[in-house]
Amino acid sequence: AKFDVAEHCLHAADRVLRTVPREERVDESGAVAEKFGETRAHLHIAWAELWRAVLKHAREELHSRSAAAAAPAAAASGEVTNADTSLASAGSGESPREGQAAENDASTIGGLSDSRLRFDAKLSNMPKPSQDCLDPGCIDSFERARDVYKRGAVHVRDAKHFFRFEGFVSDHYACCNLDAQLLSAVSLFETDPKRVVAMHRRRIGLLEPILTSINHKAFHAISRQMMFDIGTMHQQILDLKLLMLGERPPAVLEKKLLPIVDECGRHFKDFIASFNGSDGTPPERVEEENEEVFLSAHFTIGRVYGKIPTASALGKSLKAYEEVVAYARRNSPSCMKEEIKLAEEMATLLPSKIKNFDPRFQSK
């Protein structure tokens, strides 16, 4: 990924934007002109997207290095295979021949010589590429990742100054969603589960106010996306809490986890209900492009309620799995094959497990 090139282009865009005459930057009242403000806000978003992508790539590189370090001992013994001899060229992302072709064609782009692509915008003394963009692999700790996150967060904040909720609902949501994605990216570098939980709660805090404020019919796609995303965030918090709690008595697990499970379930149920007809009737089948997320929402409800060791919670889990099975038998979807198979197994096993919790079934 050419993050250094992207960074250079954004620096150039910043420099060009600063050359805009004052009369085009402010209106008669002295406020920022709308066209200029919107352009500048989109540039801030582009910067934030760059730092989010850098963090994501850095985490992938860190994961790859960890996997390589855990490779079988035979691979670390110094034996060279035919595949090993191509590692150097693979690391460059191109073969020697491709690199030569790129070098030969560097002066012509789309049939135009580089001289025709030059323009005078006083772009001398441009900032040098940052080390984070030149080599995202150097971001190998939470502290370094947090520094990158802060850079992106500042740009999101500045974009929000223009894209306010009143008047720019879709753009304001895009800013808040990008902010949540930045938090998600930096959270992958954190090793303290309590702090990761706090980051996920901050992500929810960015999106929940928008979801509760907008008209779900007018902003149907945005509402549906937020319902799914916030439900997923609660699911991530649940998984972390389970890790933190370890083996605890059922009563403790119910007290600590049920509120999180209920919030997760509520958002996924709202997501599922968004596919209902105008009269509230559930669909026999959703559009093929939505089947995977639709079934995933049902499956997740079954999964999270299955973590609570009570008859009531397991009953909700059973109902969700049964809905997955019923949909699959009715429509034979091409996706979620493994999840559907697991849902069938859980729909068979859970009734007997519920009987062990519910006294009403003991004599039957």
JOQUIRA-V454059 format. One record per helix or strand. SS is the DSSP state (helix for helix, strand for strand). FROM is the first residue (numbers start at 1). TO is the last residue. Records with the same first field share a line. If there is no record, write none. Layout:
SS = FROM-TO / FROM-TO
This chain:
helix = 3-17 / 22-25 / 34-69 / 73-76 / 84-92 / 96-104 / 114-117 / 131-134 / 136-138 / 142-162 / 169-187 / 193-213 / 220-245 / 250-273 / 288-305 / 311-331 / 337-355 / 359-361
strand = 26-26 / 32-32 / 108-109 / 112-113
